[in-house]
Amino acid sequence: MSGPKDTLYSAPLDGEWEKSAFSNGSGDACVLVMPIEGGVAFGDSKHRNLDGALRFTDKEMLAHILAVKAGQYDHLIPDDTEL
C-alpha cells in the first residue's frame, strides 16, 4: 500500500534549502525548509546529512502554519528565550 507519505519520503532533496530570516547569523542553529514533490521537507543546519529530514504533506504543513500563527505553541518557548 502506498500513499502520500511514501511519495514524500522517496522525493529527492535536490532543491534549494530556505533558512528563516530569524535564524542566527552563524548558521549553526537554523531550521531549513525545502519544497518537494507533494509537500515540504524540514532539515537541521547542524546535521548536513539531511537524508533524515522530516517531510510533511501540503495539508500537514498548512495545519502547522495555521497553528503557529494562532499562537498554539507559544507555551513551548521559555519567556527568556532570545534569537
Summary of the structure (lengths in Angstrom):
residues: 83
radius of gyration: 14.3
end to end distance: 43.2
largest distance: 46.7
contacts: 176
relative contact order: 0.17
helix: 30%
strand: 22%
